[in-house]
């Protein structure tokens, strides 16, 4: 029973950022090939997303 609760919670936590990045940034596919390059590209996309969130939080404060 404990394993099911953990699995259910882990599914719910990871999805919103991916949906937000896809919807708000219009990001649908990676442009670079290869695992290392794709990881770097994803890191830049996440960095931009998080910086925008910080900017909006400070502008509203």
Buried (B, 14 or more C-beta within 10 A) or exposed (E): EEEEEEEEEEEEEEEEEEEEBEEEEEBEEBEEEEEEEEEEBBEEBEEEBEEEEEEEEEEEE
